[in-house]
Amino acid sequence: MSNEENEKPIHLRLFDYSEDEIKEFNHYQILGLEEPVRATPYTIKQAYRKASIRYHPDKTGRDESDYVFIAVKSAWDTLSDVAKRQAYDSTEMPFDDSIPPDVAASAAMNGSANGLLLYTDDDFYETFAPVFERNLRFDTRLQEQTSRNAATEIPTLGTADTSIDKVQAFYDYWTQFTSWRDFSQKAQEELFDNNNPLEDAESRYEKRFYQKEIDKRAKALKRQEMSRIQTLVQRAMAADPRLQKYYREQKEAKEKAALERKQKKEQEERQKREAEEQRQKEEAERQEREKEQRAQDKAQREKEKKQLRKAKQQLRKVTVATYQEQTGGAADLPFTSLEEMSDAVEFLCSEFNLLQIQELTEDFTQSKEFRMIHDRVLETRDANDQEKEEKRKAAAERRKKLEEEAAARAEEQAAAKAWSQQELTALAKAVKKFPGGGANRWEQIATFINNMCRPVDPRTREECIEQYNKIAKNTGPPPAAAKPAPAAKPAPEPAPTATTTTTTIPTEKAPINGVVASATTNGSAAQTNGDSAKSNNPKAMPAKSESTLTEVSAASASDTWSEEQDKQLQDALAKFPATMDKNERWTSIAKSVTGKSKKQCVQRFKAIRDAIKNKK
């Protein structure tokens, strides 16, 4: 906007200007709006109403062709339409696109060594503040706030006293600046010399082509506009004395922190180096002391060895000389020969220390009694024998204690690995389920038991074989001529006690004493190839069995049936015939048996039925 336009009053009296002069005013001035940037649709409508009342022909007495009223109406038609107003503000409204020059370029042109001298203190704010305020006109966020009549504070450039946080907020705002400026009309004027090819196009294809060219040029102009804004922000940030001061302080703080870290690291390294040198010095001193102590100890040992050799030689010399003197007329010597006496002396030399040898030599020199030598030998041998006996007893006690501890641990392990009734029942089922001759039979049996019982420590193949052999061995060989007792009908099972449990291990052989097992002559039932144990007596006859219910007690898994429950089951089977519905029949039978479910009753019935079939 020119200086003349800036000097024109906002509240114009349009009747005081000619038609040509009014054409020089913009639409905002005609409607009397002071700030075009912050003009909202509401304020524009209010301004138009006031202008209409003031310049309407009915009010002024002029006709409808009055140039003043036409100017007011034209301003309203443009500013009331969003698209027309945006195009008008973008191109027809006068706008200064210039931005302050670059600091470095201006300093070079002016011959200044320090570019910051171009913009210092108030000069920077007076130069850049109007430029930012002028370009705020095309701010998209401000336009949205204005359209919503929302009053939001826009960050300003501020002064030298503005805090660095607000300064950074200002530049962050402008870094993210987006312009709503529309360059479509300007692109059309540049391409077609103020002509309107869209209206003169002869076909829609031609019109579409012109529109694409206009849009392409408008986008290029928009990119230039955004580049201009970013250049403005960059130049302002480069010349802002507040940012320069902040950056210098940050740099100095970083350099200071780096220097402190360097000094601290050097101090730590120096302390570490001094500590290492002190440690090495102390280590060298310690090694030197140890070396001297070893040398002294060695010298002392050599000295003691030398003294010990001399003491031994002195004792030998005295005893030999005394023995030769006394052999002439003494008949009560404890030694029969010089060799025997020498052996006794050598024994004492090997057992006694230096002090004991010196004391013995002194005593013998005074007494000349070989009985003392002989007694010392006996005492020493007795002491040695007693010491050996004590050591032997101590070793025996330690060995006995270790054996007891090992036995206790073995008992604990055996107790921990004891087979429960559920596992024994699972073993019986597995032996029957996986007959001999199959591959990996005992691995399958162990897997079956582990899946069925879920023990804390899974059973291994060897444990299953050992337990099977144990049961087969405890059962004993079957009698040769025993015959099975005839079974006319199932007999009631005796009531079980707390200490009696019947477990059946079915095998390929005959039942033995009510427990089905397979036994070999030597008591081993499992072969190394995993097959089941085989009996060496193929003609072994089954022994006299107990009642049928006793034989099938293990087949009912872990269930325990009393005599009363068996009687109730038999009565219920007779009461509810097989002609009834299967589900209804067994439900009624289960209700008649105390403490048993339908599934348990069915299993018990099947076990009794299978036992009867096997007897036939």
C-alpha positions in Angstrom: 0.0 0.0 0.0 1.3 3.5 -0.9 1.9 6.2 1.6 -1.0 8.2 0.1 -3.3 5.3 0.8 -2.0 4.9 4.3 -2.7 8.6 4.9 -6.3 8.3 3.8 -8.8 8.2 6.6 -10.6 4.9 7.3 -14.1 6.4 7.9 -14.5 8.1 4.5 -17.2 10.4 3.4 -17.6 9.1 -0.1 -19.6 12.0 -1.3 -16.5 14.1 -1.0 -14.7 12.1 -3.7 -15.2 11.8 -7.3 -15.9 8.6 -9.1 -12.2 8.2 -10.3 -11.0 8.9 -6.7 -13.3 6.3 -5.3 -11.9 3.7 -7.7 -8.5 4.1 -5.9 -10.0 3.0 -2.6 -10.1 -0.7 -1.8 -13.3 -2.5 -0.7 -12.4 -2.4 3.0 -11.9 1.3 2.9 -15.2 1.8 1.1 -17.1 -0.1 3.9 -15.1 1.7 6.6 -13.2 -1.4 8.0 -10.0 -0.5 9.8 -8.2 -3.9 9.9 -8.8 -6.0 6.7 -6.8 -8.9 8.2 -9.0 -9.3 11.2 -12.3 -8.5 9.4 -14.8 -11.2 10.0 -18.0 -12.0 8.0 -19.9 -10.5 10.9 -18.0 -7.2 10.9 -18.2 -7.0 7.1 -22.0 -7.4 7.3 -22.3 -4.8 10.0 -20.1 -2.3 8.0 -22.2 -3.0 4.9 -25.5 -2.3 6.7 -24.1 1.0 8.0 -22.8 2.0 4.5 -26.1 1.0 2.9 -28.1 3.2 5.3 -25.8 6.1 4.7 -25.5 5.9 0.9 -28.8 4.3 -0.1 -30.6 6.2 -2.9 -33.7 6.4 -0.7 -31.7 8.2 1.9 -29.5 10.4 -0.3 -32.1 11.2 -2.9 -29.9 10.0 -5.7 -30.9 7.4 -8.3 -29.7 3.8 -8.3 -26.9 4.6 -10.7 -25.1 6.6 -8.1 -21.4 5.7 -8.3 -21.1 5.8 -4.5 -23.9 3.3 -3.9 -22.6 1.1 -6.8 -19.1 1.1 -5.1 -20.6 0.1 -1.8 -22.7 -2.7 -3.4 -19.6 -4.0 -5.4 -17.6 -4.1 -2.2 -20.3 -6.1 -0.4 -20.7 -8.5 -3.3 -16.9 -9.3 -3.3 -16.3 -9.4 0.5 -19.4 -11.4 1.4 -18.4 -14.3 -0.9 -15.5 -16.3 0.6 -13.9 -17.3 -2.7 -14.2 -13.8 -4.2 -12.8 -12.2 -1.1 -9.9 -14.6 -1.1 -9.1 -13.9 -4.7 -9.5 -10.2 -4.1 -7.2 -10.2 -1.1 -4.6 -12.3 -2.9 -4.2 -10.2 -6.0 -6.1 -7.0 -6.2 -5.4 -5.8 -2.7 -2.0 -4.0 -2.7 0.6 -5.9 -0.8 4.3 -5.5 -0.2 6.2 -8.8 -0.8 9.6 -7.4 0.1 11.6 -8.9 3.0 14.7 -7.5 4.8 18.1 -8.5 3.2 20.3 -11.3 4.4 22.6 -10.4 7.3 25.8 -11.8 5.7 25.1 -10.3 2.3 24.3 -6.9 3.7 27.4 -7.0 5.9 29.5 -7.8 2.9 28.0 -5.0 0.9 28.5 -2.5 3.8 32.0 -3.8 4.5 31.1 -4.9 8.0 33.1 -7.7 9.6 30.2 -8.5 12.0 26.9 -9.1 10.2 25.0 -8.6 13.4 25.9 -4.9 13.5 23.3 -4.4 10.7 20.5 -5.4 13.1 21.1 -4.6 16.7 18.7 -3.7 19.5 15.7 -1.7 18.3 16.8 -1.7 14.6 16.1 -5.4 14.4 12.6 -5.1 15.8 11.7 -2.0 13.8 12.9 -3.8 10.6 11.3 -7.2 11.0 8.2 -6.7 13.1 6.2 -4.8 10.3 7.2 -7.5 7.8 5.8 -10.3 10.0 2.7 -8.3 10.8 2.2 -7.6 7.1 2.5 -11.3 6.0 0.2 -12.4 8.9 -2.6 -11.2 6.5 -2.4 -14.6 4.6 -2.1 -16.8 7.7 -4.5 -19.8 7.3 -4.8 -20.3 11.1 -5.7 -16.6 11.6 -8.3 -16.9 8.8 -9.9 -19.9 10.5 -10.0 -18.1 13.8 -11.5 -15.0 12.2 -14.2 -17.1 10.5 -15.1 -18.6 13.8 -15.0 -15.2 15.6 -12.4 -16.8 17.9 -10.0 -14.4 19.6 -6.7 -16.3 19.9 -3.4 -14.6 20.7 -1.0 -14.7 17.9 2.8 -14.8 18.9 4.6 -11.5 18.1 8.2 -10.7 17.5 8.4 -9.0 20.8 11.2 -6.8 22.2 14.7 -7.3 23.6 13.1 -8.2 27.0 10.9 -11.0 25.6 11.7 -14.4 27.2 13.5 -17.0 25.1 10.5 -19.3 25.4 8.2 -16.8 23.7 10.8 -16.1 21.1 11.1 -19.7 20.2 7.3 -20.0 20.2 7.1 -17.1 17.7 9.6 -18.8 15.3 7.9 -22.2 15.8 4.6 -20.5 14.7 6.1 -19.0 11.6 8.1 -22.2 10.7 4.7 -24.0 10.5 3.1 -21.0 8.7 0.7 -21.9 5.8 -0.6 -19.3 3.4 -4.1 -19.2 2.0 -3.1 -16.8 -0.7 -4.7 -17.7 -4.1 -2.6 -17.1 -7.2 -5.2 -18.4 -9.7 -6.1 -14.9 -11.0 -2.4 -13.8 -11.1 -1.5 -17.0 -13.0 -4.3 -16.3 -15.5 -3.1 -12.7 -16.1 0.5 -13.8 -16.5 -0.4 -16.6 -19.0 -3.1 -14.9 -21.0 -2.5 -11.1 -20.7 -5.6 -10.3 -18.6 -7.8 -12.3 -21.0 -10.2 -14.9 -19.7 -9.7 -18.0 -21.8 -12.1 -20.1 -19.7 -15.0 -18.0 -21.0 -13.7 -17.9 -24.6 -13.0 -21.7 -24.7 -14.9 -23.4 -27.6 -15.1 -26.8 -25.9 -14.8 -28.3 -22.5 -11.6 -30.0 -23.4 -10.0 -26.6 -24.3 -11.4 -25.2 -21.1 -10.0 -28.1 -19.1 -6.6 -27.5 -20.7 -6.6 -23.8 -19.9 -7.6 -24.6 -16.3 -4.7 -27.1 -15.9 -2.2 -24.6 -17.1 -3.6 -21.9 -14.8 -3.5 -24.4 -11.8 0.0 -25.4 -12.7 1.2 -21.8 -12.7 -0.7 -21.0 -9.6 1.0 -23.8 -7.7 4.4 -22.6 -8.8 3.6 -19.1 -7.5 2.3 -20.6 -4.3 5.7 -22.5 -3.8 7.5 -19.2 -4.4 5.3 -17.5 -1.8 6.1 -20.3 0.8 9.8 -20.0 -0.1 9.6 -16.3 0.5 8.1 -16.8 4.0 10.7 -19.4 5.0 13.5 -17.1 3.8 12.0 -14.4 5.9 11.9 -16.6 9.0 15.5 -17.8 8.4 16.9 -14.3 8.0 15.1 -13.2 11.1 16.4 -16.1 13.1 19.9 -15.4 11.8 19.8 -11.7 12.8 17.8 -12.0 16.0 20.1 -10.8 18.8 18.1 -12.7 21.4 18.7 -16.0 19.6 22.3 -15.2 19.0 22.7 -14.5 22.7 20.9 -17.7 23.6 23.0 -19.8 21.2 26.2 -18.3 22.6 25.1 -19.1 26.1 24.1 -22.7 25.1 27.4 -23.1 23.4 29.4 -21.8 26.3 27.3 -24.0 28.7 28.1 -27.1 26.5 31.8 -26.2 26.3 31.9 -25.7 30.0 30.1 -29.0 30.7 32.4 -30.8 28.2 35.4 -29.2 30.0 34.1 -30.3 33.4 33.6 -33.8 32.1 37.1 -33.8 30.6 38.6 -32.6 33.8 36.6 -35.1 35.8 37.6 -37.9 33.5 41.3 -36.9 33.7 41.0 -36.7 37.5 39.5 -40.2 37.7 42.1 -41.6 35.4 44.9 -39.9 37.4 43.4 -41.3 40.6 43.0 -44.7 39.0 46.6 -44.6 37.8 47.9 -43.5 41.2 45.9 -46.3 42.9 47.3 -48.8 40.4 50.8 -47.6 41.0 50.3 -47.8 44.8 48.8 -51.3 44.4 51.8 -52.4 42.3 54.2 -50.9 44.8 52.5 -52.7 47.7 52.3 -55.9 45.7 56.1 -55.7 45.0 56.8 -55.0 48.7 54.6 -57.9 49.7 56.3 -60.2 47.3 59.7 -59.0 48.5 58.7 -59.7 52.1 57.4 -63.1 51.2 60.6 -63.9 49.3 62.7 -62.8 52.3 60.5 -64.8 54.6 60.8 -67.9 52.4 64.5 -67.5 52.4 64.6 -67.2 56.2 62.3 -70.2 56.6 64.5 -72.2 54.2 67.6 -71.2 56.1 65.8 -72.1 59.4 64.8 -75.5 58.0 68.3 -76.2 56.7 69.6 -75.2 60.1 67.2 -77.5 61.9 67.9 -80.3 59.5 71.6 -79.9 60.1 71.1 -79.9 63.9 68.8 -82.9 63.6 71.4 -84.8 61.6 74.1 -83.9 64.2 71.8 -84.9 67.1 71.1 -88.3 65.3 74.8 -88.9 64.7 75.6 -88.0 68.3 72.9 -90.5 69.5 74.2 -93.2 67.2 77.8 -92.6 68.2 77.0 -92.6 72.0 74.9 -95.8 71.8 77.3 -97.7 69.6 80.3 -96.8 71.8 78.4 -97.6 75.0 77.1 -100.9 73.6 80.7 -102.0 72.6 81.9 -101.1 76.1 79.1 -103.1 77.8 79.1 -106.2 75.7 82.3 -107.3 77.3 80.7 -108.3 80.7 77.1 -107.3 80.7 74.6 -110.0 80.4 71.3 -108.2 81.0 71.3 -106.1 77.8 67.8 -105.8 76.2 69.3 -106.2 72.8 70.9 -109.4 71.6 73.1 -107.7 68.9 74.4 -104.4 67.8 72.2 -104.5 64.7 69.1 -104.9 66.9 70.2 -102.0 69.1 71.0 -99.9 66.0 67.5 -100.6 64.6 65.9 -99.5 67.8 68.0 -96.2 67.7 67.1 -95.6 64.0 63.4 -96.2 64.9 63.6 -93.5 67.6 65.5 -91.1 65.3 62.7 -91.5 62.8 60.0 -90.9 65.3 61.5 -88.2 67.6 62.1 -84.5 66.9 65.3 -82.6 67.6 64.4 -81.7 71.2 63.4 -85.3 72.0 66.6 -86.7 70.5 68.8 -84.2 72.4 67.0 -85.1 75.7 67.3 -88.8 75.0 71.0 -88.4 74.2 71.6 -86.4 77.4 69.7 -89.0 79.5 71.5 -92.0 78.0 74.9 -90.3 78.3 74.3 -89.9 82.0 72.6 -93.3 82.7 74.3 -95.6 80.1 71.2 -97.8 80.4 70.0 -99.5 77.2 66.9 -100.4 79.1 65.8 -96.8 78.7 66.3 -97.1 74.9 64.3 -100.3 74.9 61.5 -98.8 77.0 61.3 -95.7 74.8 61.0 -97.9 71.7 58.2 -99.9 73.3 56.4 -96.8 74.5 56.7 -95.2 71.1 55.4 -98.3 69.3 52.5 -98.6 71.7 51.7 -94.9 71.2 51.9 -95.4 67.4 49.7 -98.5 67.6 47.2 -96.6 69.8 47.2 -93.7 67.4 46.6 -96.0 64.5 43.8 -97.7 66.3 42.2 -94.4 67.1 42.5 -93.4 63.5 41.0 -96.7 62.4 38.1 -96.3 64.8 37.5 -92.8 63.7 37.6 -93.9 60.0 35.2 -96.7 60.8 32.9 -94.3 62.6 33.0 -91.9 59.7 32.4 -94.7 57.3 29.5 -96.0 59.4 28.0 -92.5 59.6 28.3 -92.1 55.8 26.7 -95.5 55.3 23.8 -94.5 57.7 23.4 -91.2 55.9 23.4 -93.0 52.5 20.9 -95.5 53.8 18.7 -92.7 55.2 18.8 -90.9 51.8 18.0 -94.2 50.0 15.0 -94.7 52.3 13.9 -91.2 51.7 14.3 -91.6 47.9 12.5 -94.9 48.1 9.7 -93.4 50.1 9.5 -90.5 47.7 9.4 -92.9 44.7 7.0 -95.4 46.3 4.3 -96.6 44.0 0.8 -95.4 44.9 -2.3 -97.5 44.4 -3.3 -95.4 41.4 0.1 -96.0 39.8 -0.1 -99.8 40.5 -3.6 -99.9 38.9 -2.2 -98.0 35.9 0.7 -100.5 35.6 -1.8 -103.3 35.6 -3.8 -101.7 32.9 -0.7 -100.9 30.8 0.6 -104.4 31.0 -2.7 -105.7 29.7 -3.0 -102.9 27.1 0.6 -103.5 25.7 1.2 -107.2 25.5 4.6 -108.8 25.1 6.3 -108.9 21.7 5.6 -105.3 20.8 8.3 -102.8 20.0 9.3 -100.4 22.9 6.7 -102.1 25.1 8.1 -100.7 28.4 8.5 -97.2 27.1 4.8 -97.3 26.1 3.9 -98.6 29.6 5.9 -95.8 31.3 4.3 -93.2 29.1 0.8 -94.6 29.8 1.4 -94.4 33.6 2.8 -90.9 33.4 -0.1 -89.6 31.3 -2.7 -91.3 33.5 -1.3 -90.5 37.0 0.7 -87.3 36.3 3.4 -88.0 39.0 5.8 -85.2 40.1 8.7 -87.4 39.0 7.7 -89.3 35.8 8.2 -93.1 35.9 11.0 -94.5 33.8 11.1 -97.7 31.8 13.5 -99.2 34.3 11.3 -98.4 37.3 8.3 -100.0 35.6 10.3 -103.2 34.9 11.6 -103.3 38.5 8.1 -102.9 40.0 6.7 -105.5 37.7 9.5 -108.0 38.6 9.0 -107.2 42.3 5.3 -108.1 42.1 6.0 -111.2 40.1 8.7 -112.3 42.6 6.6 -111.7 45.7 3.7 -113.7 44.1 5.8 -116.9 44.1 5.6 -119.9 41.7 2.1 -121.4 41.1 1.2 -124.8 42.5 1.5 -127.6 40.0 -1.8 -129.4 40.5 -4.1 -126.6 41.6 -7.3 -126.2 39.8 -9.5 -123.1 39.6 -12.7 -123.3 41.7 -15.9 -123.3 39.7 -17.8 -120.0 39.7 -21.5 -120.4 39.5 -22.3 -116.8 40.1 -20.5 -113.8 41.3 -19.9 -113.9 45.1 -20.1 -110.7 47.1 -16.7 -109.1 47.8 -15.7 -108.8 51.5 -15.6 -105.2 52.8 -12.1 -103.7 52.4 -10.1 -102.6 55.3 -7.7 -99.6 55.7 -4.6 -101.9 55.3 -5.8 -104.3 52.5 -5.6 -103.4 48.9 -5.9 -105.7 45.9 -4.0 -104.9 42.8 -4.1 -107.1 39.7 -1.2 -107.2 37.2 -2.6 -109.1 34.2 -0.1 -110.9 32.1 -0.1 -113.6 29.5 0.0 -116.4 32.2 -2.5 -117.9 34.6 -3.7 -116.2 37.9 -1.6 -117.0 40.9 -3.3 -116.8 44.4 -5.9 -114.3 43.2 -3.2 -112.0 41.6 -2.5 -112.4 37.9 1.3 -112.2 37.4 4.0 -113.7 35.2 7.0 -115.2 36.9 10.1 -116.8 35.7 12.1 -119.4 37.5 14.7 -117.0 38.7 12.2 -114.3 39.6 12.9 -112.0 36.7 10.0 -110.9 34.5 11.5 -108.3 32.2 13.9 -108.9 29.4 16.5 -106.4 28.2 14.8 -106.0 24.8 11.7 -104.5 26.5 9.4 -107.6 26.0 7.3 -108.9 28.8 8.6 -111.6 31.2 8.0 -115.2 30.2 7.4 -118.1 32.5 9.7 -121.2 32.3 6.8 -123.4 33.3 4.3 -123.3 30.4 2.1 -126.0 32.0 1.6 -124.1 35.2 -2.0 -124.4 36.2 -3.9 -121.6 37.8 -4.2 -121.8 41.6 -7.5 -121.9 43.4 -8.9 -118.4 43.0 -10.8 -116.4 45.5 -14.2 -114.9 44.8 -14.9 -113.3 41.4 -15.3 -109.9 42.9 -11.8 -110.1 44.5 -10.3 -111.0 41.1 -11.8 -107.9 39.4 -11.3 -105.5 42.3 -8.3 -103.9 40.5 -10.2 -103.7 37.3 -12.4 -101.1 38.9 -9.5 -98.7 39.1 -9.2 -97.0 42.5 -12.9 -97.6 43.4 -13.6 -99.5 46.6 -16.8 -101.5 46.8 -18.2 -102.7 50.1 -20.3 -105.8 50.5 -23.4 -103.7 51.0 -22.8 -101.7 47.8 -22.3 -104.9 45.8 -25.6 -106.3 47.2 -27.3 -103.0 46.3 -25.9 -103.2 42.8 -27.2 -106.8 42.3 -30.6 -105.9 43.7 -30.8 -102.9 41.4 -29.8 -105.0 38.3 -32.6 -107.4 39.1 -35.1 -104.5 39.8 -34.4 -102.6 36.6 -34.4 -105.0 33.7 -32.5 -104.5 30.4 -35.7 -103.8 28.6 -35.7 -100.2 30.0 -34.0 -97.3 28.3 -30.2 -97.7 28.8 -29.6 -94.2 30.2 -32.7 -94.2 32.4 -31.9 -97.8 33.6 -28.3 -97.0 34.8 -29.4 -93.7 36.3 -32.0 -95.6 38.4 -29.4 -98.2 39.3 -26.9 -95.5 40.4 -29.5 -93.9 42.7 -30.1 -97.3 44.3 -26.3 -97.8 45.1 -25.1 -95.6 48.0 -22.1 -93.4 47.2 -21.6 -94.6 43.6 -22.1 -92.8 40.3 -23.6 -94.1 37.2 -20.2 -94.5 35.6 -18.8 -96.4 38.5 -21.8 -98.8 38.5 -21.4 -99.5 34.8 -17.6 -100.1 35.3 -18.4 -102.5 38.2 -21.0 -104.4 36.1 -18.5 -104.8 33.2 -15.8 -106.0 35.5 -18.0 -108.6 37.0 -19.3 -109.7 33.6 -15.8 -110.0 32.2 -14.7 -112.1 35.2 -17.6 -114.5 34.8 -16.8 -114.9 31.0 -13.1 -115.6 31.9 -14.2 -118.4 34.3 -16.1 -120.3 31.7 
